Every structure is written in C-alpha cells, then in structure tokens.
Amino acid sequence: MSSRRATIADVARAAGVSPSTASVVFSGKTPVSDETRARVLEAAAALGYSGPDPLAASLRRGRSGIVGVLQRGRLGTVFTDPVQRATMDGLADAVSAIDASLLLLPPLTRRTAAGETAPAPAPAATLATVPLDAAVLIGTIPEASGDVALLRARGVPVVVIEGDAGDGVPRMALDNQDAEHCLADHIRRLGHTDVAVVALPTDLNVTHERLEGVRRVFPDAPAYPTLGSSIDEGLRVGRDVFSRGRPTAVLAQSDLLAAGVIRAAEEAGLSVPGDVSVAGFDGVRVDGLAPYELTTMVQPAVDKGRAAGAAIVAMLAGEQPASVRFTSVFRSGNTTGPIPPSAAPGPR
C-alpha cells in the first residue's frame, strides 16, 4: 500500500470539484454551499486528509505564521490576569488578518520569587531559534534590551506594550502617569492626606509611571511593591500596610491588587470606604468583589493589543508604524469616600 499523504488535489478529484474549491472549504476564506462543503469533507475523511500542511503553507508565504509574545514574569499570568487576557484577545484578533498565530515565549531574563531579575533557564534559548515573523514584548524591564537586541539581530520586527524597548520600536502605552494623577486628585478632593500605594513590581516601567502620578499629588506617599497583579498579592501587601499604620486611603496599581487590599482592610477590622478608601486601576471585572464596585481608571486593554497587532501587520508589509498612546477613563465606585471625621489632617 502507498504511504503517500493525500493532497488537496486528491480530495478535489474524489469530491468532483476543482482544487481551488476544495481548498476554500478548509480555509474558510470564500463561502461555498453546504452541499459542496459536505461533499469535500466526506471525501477528505475517506482519504484520511486532515487539512493543508502548515509547513508547506508557511514555505509558500515565506513566513512562519507565528508572532511571539514575551511576557515579563510568569507566563501563566497571561491566562489569570484579566488585563493580559483582554490585551491578548485584541492582539490575536489583529494578527488573524495575516493568518498568524500567537506563541508565548519565555524571555531571556525572568523575575525571581524575590522580585529580582535573573537569567531564564535553558528553554528560553528557543527565543534565538524559534521561527518568528514578529514579536510583542509586554511590560518591558531594563534587562529586556537583550531580548530586543537578539530579535532585531534576527531581523524580527518588535512591538512593545507598556514599556520602552528603545528607538525604532513602536510602543503601545497608556497615559499611566496622568491616569494615576487623576485618581490621586480624586482622593485629595475627598480630604485624604494619609495615603499609601500598593504598587506593581518595581522593575516595570508602568509601576514608576503610575507612582509618579500619585506623587504629583502626594509626594510623601509610601509605596509597597508586590510581586505581581493578583488578589493574593494585594492581600499580602495590604496586611503589611495596615500592620504599619492606618492610612485613610490606599491607591492600588491594579484592580486585582485593590480587591486584595479590601480583604486586608476587612481583616484589620476596617470598613471600606468608612475607615479607608481603596482605589484600583484597570476597570476589569473582579469576581467575588460584591457589594463593592471599585473606584478605578478604566483602560482600553483590548485596543492596546489590537493596536500592537496592527503595528505588526504594517511592519511585515514594509511600513514603519507610529507609537500609540491610549487614554484611561475615571470611574467612580463605592470604595472611596470622604476622610473619616475622626482622622486628624495630615500624616499620622
């Protein structure tokens, strides 16, 4: 018996249609009748044909069809962090226009459990060899320059989301400083002066940008760094905040962190917002937060991802896209309120 793999031409012959008609049944790029589709799929099943060979298709296009995504920190946060998921949704939607798929890759440098950076383990070497049409860096750190240099040496176009990868690399970023300033000013207008910040990891650009926004209003506000955006981290660091004193307001740099801070406040016997106001950042849905509705800044995460994907499409077409800066929108919730009457003005 022949071991030759069935081809689309074999399927077309068996179904009594042209090879181009059989091809579009699998690609979905052109509508075909239900009768024709059923006939082609039946012939394919009989011949053991499962679809076009992706390797052959990539060779014809001269591209791999792969866009690498480098996430700073643990790759799993792409699936657990609602902001990252939304960003990836927008990115995937945009690159689908060129039939590309996303591949999560470990960076050459990673964050340790202590929040420090260190060389990634051996599997990260795939960054130097895996076939890529383009790469997206999410949340760059200073050590990311090695990743960028390697990718650019390979001729791989690079786009960065929320960070700075140097000249010539398009940036998709928020108005982080102005947005956090807006939240801080809201807290100031409620009468608060004793304010603490629960921050994202200190090695991220976005952390410092948001902190600068707070300190335009509260220059002496202490910042408590976390290891990442999660409710557990907000709870852990929130406990530390309330064990050291009783700030009347906490500005958390993500909604997940804010949810954890609220839990820590409740553990400490504090009511929100009666005793302490808590604000977040992102505007995402946080399960289990009811009856609270966070005061926060709503960021267009899907649009950021979609813009990064559009930039990749443009770069692969030989164009040089511009960087894009997005604006966040203030949303008032029930987690912030006036300073408690018993609180003395100024730091305590």
C-alpha positions as CSV (number, residue, x, y, z in Angstrom):
1,M,0.0,0.0,0.0
2,S,1.2,3.5,-0.7
3,S,2.1,5.7,2.3
4,R,1.8,8.9,0.3
5,R,-0.1,11.6,2.1
6,A,-3.4,12.6,0.4
7,T,-3.3,16.0,-1.1
8,I,-6.0,18.6,-1.7
9,A,-5.9,17.7,-5.4
10,D,-6.8,14.1,-4.4
11,V,-9.7,15.4,-2.3
12,A,-11.0,17.6,-5.1
13,R,-10.9,14.7,-7.6
14,A,-12.8,12.4,-5.2
15,A,-15.4,15.1,-4.5
16,G,-15.8,16.2,-8.1
17,V,-14.8,19.8,-7.5
18,S,-11.8,22.0,-8.5
19,P,-8.8,22.1,-6.2
20,S,-9.4,25.8,-5.5
21,T,-13.0,24.9,-4.3
22,A,-11.7,22.1,-2.1
23,S,-9.1,24.5,-0.7
24,V,-11.5,27.2,0.3
25,V,-13.6,24.6,2.2
26,F,-10.6,24.3,4.6
27,S,-9.5,27.9,4.6
28,G,-13.0,29.4,5.0
29,K,-11.9,32.5,3.0
30,T,-14.7,32.1,0.5
31,P,-18.3,30.9,1.1
32,V,-19.3,27.6,-0.5
33,S,-22.6,25.8,-0.5
34,D,-23.4,23.4,2.3
35,E,-23.7,20.6,-0.2
36,T,-20.3,21.2,-1.7
37,R,-18.7,21.6,1.8
38,A,-20.2,18.3,2.9
39,R,-19.0,16.5,-0.3
40,V,-15.5,17.8,0.1
41,L,-15.3,16.9,3.8
42,E,-16.7,13.5,3.2
43,A,-14.0,12.9,0.5
44,A,-11.3,14.2,2.8
45,A,-12.4,11.8,5.6
46,A,-12.4,8.9,3.3
47,L,-8.9,9.7,2.1
48,G,-7.6,10.5,5.6
49,Y,-6.9,14.1,4.7
50,S,-6.9,16.3,7.8
51,G,-6.1,19.7,6.2
52,P,-3.4,21.7,4.5
53,D,0.2,21.1,5.6
54,P,1.1,24.2,7.7
55,L,4.8,23.8,7.0
56,A,4.2,23.8,3.2
57,A,1.9,26.8,3.6
58,S,4.5,28.8,5.5
59,L,7.2,28.0,2.9
60,R,4.9,29.3,0.2
61,R,4.3,32.5,2.1
62,G,7.9,33.0,3.1
63,R,6.6,33.4,6.7
64,S,6.2,31.1,9.7
65,G,2.8,32.4,10.6
66,I,4.0,32.8,14.2
67,V,4.0,36.0,16.3
68,G,6.0,35.5,19.6
69,V,4.7,37.1,22.8
70,L,7.2,37.7,25.6
71,Q,5.5,38.3,28.9
72,R,7.7,39.6,31.7
73,G,7.3,37.3,34.7
74,R,5.4,34.1,34.8
75,L,3.7,33.0,31.5
76,G,0.6,31.9,33.4
77,T,-0.4,35.4,34.2
78,V,-1.5,35.8,30.6
79,F,-4.4,33.5,31.5
80,T,-5.1,34.6,35.1
81,D,-4.8,38.4,34.7
82,P,-7.9,39.8,33.0
83,V,-6.0,42.8,31.6
84,Q,-3.5,40.4,30.0
85,R,-6.3,38.3,28.6
86,A,-8.0,41.3,27.1
87,T,-4.8,42.5,25.6
88,M,-4.1,39.1,24.0
89,D,-7.6,39.0,22.6
90,G,-7.0,42.2,20.8
91,L,-3.6,41.1,19.6
92,A,-4.9,37.8,18.3
93,D,-7.8,39.5,16.5
94,A,-5.5,41.9,14.7
95,V,-2.9,39.3,13.5
96,S,-5.6,37.0,12.3
97,A,-5.7,39.3,9.3
98,I,-2.4,37.8,8.1
99,D,-3.3,34.2,9.3
100,A,-0.8,34.4,12.1
101,S,-1.0,32.7,15.5
102,L,0.4,33.7,18.9
103,L,3.2,31.8,20.7
104,L,4.0,32.5,24.3
105,L,7.8,32.6,24.8
106,P,9.9,32.9,28.0
107,P,12.2,35.9,28.0
108,L,15.9,35.7,28.3
109,T,15.6,37.3,31.7
110,R,12.9,36.5,34.3
111,R,11.8,37.7,37.7
112,T,12.7,35.6,40.7
113,A,10.4,34.9,43.7
114,A,12.2,37.7,45.5
115,G,11.3,40.2,42.7
116,E,14.8,40.3,41.3
117,T,15.9,39.5,37.7
118,A,18.0,36.6,36.7
119,P,18.8,34.7,33.5
120,A,16.0,32.4,32.4
121,P,16.5,28.7,32.4
122,A,17.8,26.9,29.3
123,P,14.4,26.6,27.5
124,A,14.5,30.4,26.9
125,A,17.2,29.8,24.3
126,T,14.3,29.0,21.9
127,L,14.0,32.7,21.5
128,A,17.1,32.6,19.4
129,T,15.9,29.8,17.2
130,V,12.1,29.5,17.1
131,P,10.7,30.6,13.7
132,L,9.0,34.0,14.2
133,D,7.5,36.6,11.9
134,A,7.4,39.3,14.7
135,A,7.5,39.6,18.4
136,V,5.5,41.5,21.0
137,L,7.0,42.4,24.4
138,I,4.5,43.0,27.2
139,G,5.8,45.1,30.1
140,T,9.5,45.6,29.5
141,I,12.2,45.9,32.1
142,P,15.7,47.3,31.6
143,E,17.1,43.8,31.2
144,A,14.8,43.3,28.2
145,S,17.4,45.0,26.0
146,G,19.0,41.6,25.5
147,D,15.7,40.2,24.2
148,V,15.3,43.1,21.8
149,A,18.8,43.0,20.5
150,L,18.6,39.3,19.8
151,L,15.3,39.7,18.0
152,R,16.4,42.6,15.9
153,A,19.7,40.8,15.0
154,R,17.5,38.1,13.6
155,G,15.5,40.7,11.6
156,V,12.4,40.1,13.6
157,P,10.1,43.1,13.9
158,V,9.4,44.1,17.5
159,V,6.5,45.9,19.1
160,V,6.2,46.7,22.9
161,I,3.1,47.1,25.0
162,E,3.5,49.1,28.2
163,G,7.3,49.7,28.2
164,D,10.2,51.2,26.2
165,A,12.3,49.0,24.1
166,G,14.4,51.8,22.5
167,D,14.4,53.8,19.4
168,G,12.6,52.4,16.4
169,V,10.4,50.0,18.4
170,P,6.7,51.1,18.3
171,R,5.1,51.5,21.7
172,M,1.5,50.8,22.7
173,A,1.1,52.5,26.1
174,L,-1.3,54.1,28.5
175,D,-1.3,57.6,29.9
176,N,-0.3,55.9,33.2
177,Q,1.1,59.0,35.0
178,D,-1.9,61.2,34.1
179,A,-4.4,58.5,34.9
180,E,-2.9,57.8,38.3
181,H,-2.7,61.5,38.9
182,C,-6.5,61.7,38.2
183,L,-7.2,59.0,40.9
184,A,-4.9,60.7,43.4
185,D,-6.5,64.0,42.8
186,H,-9.9,62.4,43.4
187,I,-8.6,61.1,46.8
188,R,-7.2,64.5,47.7
189,R,-10.5,66.2,46.9
190,L,-12.2,63.8,49.4
191,G,-10.0,65.2,52.0
192,H,-7.4,62.5,52.4
193,T,-3.7,63.2,53.1
194,D,-2.5,60.0,54.7
195,V,-2.3,57.8,51.6
196,A,-0.4,54.6,50.8
197,V,0.4,53.0,47.4
198,V,0.2,49.2,46.7
199,A,2.4,49.0,43.6
200,L,3.1,46.6,40.8
201,P,6.6,45.1,40.6
202,T,9.3,47.7,40.8
203,D,11.1,46.6,37.7
204,L,8.2,47.5,35.4
205,N,8.0,50.9,33.6
206,V,4.3,51.1,34.3
207,T,4.9,50.9,38.0
208,H,7.1,54.0,38.1
209,E,4.9,56.0,35.7
210,R,1.8,55.4,37.9
211,L,3.8,56.2,41.1
212,E,4.9,59.5,39.6
213,G,1.3,60.3,39.0
214,V,0.5,59.7,42.7
215,R,3.4,61.7,43.9
216,R,2.4,64.7,41.9
217,V,-0.4,65.0,44.5
218,F,1.0,63.1,47.5
219,P,4.8,63.5,47.3
220,D,5.5,61.5,50.5
221,A,3.1,58.6,49.9
222,P,4.9,55.4,50.8
223,A,4.8,52.7,48.2
224,Y,4.6,49.0,49.0
225,P,5.7,46.8,46.0
226,T,4.2,43.5,45.1
227,L,5.4,40.6,43.0
228,G,2.6,40.8,40.5
229,S,-1.0,41.8,39.9
230,S,-3.2,39.4,41.9
231,I,-5.7,39.4,44.7
232,D,-3.4,37.3,46.8
233,E,-0.5,39.8,46.4
234,G,-2.9,42.7,47.3
235,L,-4.0,40.8,50.4
236,R,-0.4,40.0,51.4
237,V,0.9,43.5,51.0
238,G,-2.3,45.1,52.3
239,R,-1.8,43.2,55.6
240,D,1.7,44.8,55.8
241,V,0.3,48.3,55.1
242,F,-2.3,48.0,57.8
243,S,0.1,46.5,60.3
244,R,2.3,49.6,60.0
245,G,-0.4,52.2,60.4
246,R,-3.8,53.3,59.4
247,P,-3.8,55.3,56.1
248,T,-7.2,56.7,55.3
249,A,-6.7,55.8,51.6
250,V,-4.9,53.2,49.5
251,L,-4.1,53.6,45.8
252,A,-3.6,50.1,44.3
253,Q,-2.0,49.9,40.9
254,S,-4.4,47.3,39.6
255,D,-8.0,46.2,40.4
256,L,-6.8,42.8,41.5
257,L,-4.5,44.3,44.0
258,A,-7.2,46.6,45.2
259,A,-9.5,43.6,45.8
260,G,-6.8,42.1,48.0
261,V,-6.3,45.3,49.9
262,I,-10.0,45.5,50.6
263,R,-9.8,41.9,52.1
264,A,-6.8,43.0,54.2
265,A,-8.8,46.1,55.4
266,E,-11.7,43.9,56.5
267,E,-9.3,41.5,58.3
268,A,-8.0,44.5,60.2
269,G,-11.5,45.5,61.2
270,L,-11.7,48.5,58.9
271,S,-14.7,49.3,56.8
272,V,-14.4,50.4,53.2
273,P,-14.8,53.3,52.5
274,G,-15.9,54.4,56.0
275,D,-12.5,53.9,57.6
276,V,-10.3,53.6,54.5
277,S,-10.8,54.4,50.8
278,V,-9.4,52.0,48.2
279,A,-8.9,52.7,44.5
280,G,-7.7,50.4,41.8
281,F,-6.6,50.7,38.2
282,D,-7.7,48.8,35.0
283,G,-11.6,48.7,35.1
284,V,-11.9,44.9,34.9
285,R,-14.5,42.6,36.4
286,V,-13.3,41.1,39.7
287,D,-15.3,38.1,40.7
288,G,-16.4,37.9,44.3
289,L,-15.9,41.7,45.0
290,A,-19.6,42.5,45.5
291,P,-21.0,44.5,47.2
292,Y,-18.0,46.7,46.3
293,E,-17.7,48.4,43.0
294,L,-14.2,49.8,42.7
295,T,-13.3,53.4,42.0
296,T,-10.8,52.9,39.3
297,M,-9.3,54.0,36.0
298,V,-10.7,52.0,33.0
299,Q,-8.0,51.2,30.5
300,P,-8.7,50.0,26.9
301,A,-6.7,46.8,27.1
302,V,-8.3,45.2,24.0
303,D,-7.5,48.3,22.0
304,K,-3.8,48.2,23.1
305,G,-3.5,44.6,21.9
306,R,-5.3,45.3,18.7
307,A,-3.0,48.3,18.0
308,A,0.1,46.2,18.6
309,G,-1.2,43.6,16.2
310,A,-2.0,46.3,13.6
311,A,1.6,47.6,14.0
312,I,3.0,44.1,13.3
313,V,0.8,43.7,10.2
314,A,2.2,47.1,9.0
315,M,5.8,46.2,9.7
316,L,5.5,42.9,7.9
317,A,4.2,44.9,4.9
318,G,7.4,47.0,5.0
319,E,5.8,50.0,6.8
320,Q,7.0,51.8,10.0
321,P,4.0,52.3,12.3
322,A,3.9,55.0,14.8
323,S,3.6,54.5,18.6
324,V,0.1,54.9,20.1
325,R,-0.8,56.4,23.4
326,F,-4.1,55.4,25.0
327,T,-6.3,57.3,27.5
328,S,-7.9,55.8,30.6
329,V,-11.3,56.9,31.9
330,F,-12.1,57.6,35.5
331,R,-14.9,55.5,37.0
332,S,-16.3,56.3,40.5
333,G,-17.4,53.4,42.6
334,N,-18.4,52.8,46.2
335,T,-14.9,52.0,47.6
336,T,-13.8,55.7,48.0
337,G,-15.4,58.3,50.2
338,P,-14.6,61.3,52.4
339,I,-11.9,61.2,55.0
340,P,-13.3,59.7,58.3
341,P,-14.3,62.6,60.7
342,S,-12.1,61.1,63.4
343,A,-9.0,61.3,61.2
344,A,-6.7,64.1,62.0
345,P,-5.5,66.2,59.0
346,G,-2.0,65.4,57.7
347,P,0.1,62.3,58.2
348,R,-0.4,60.5,61.5
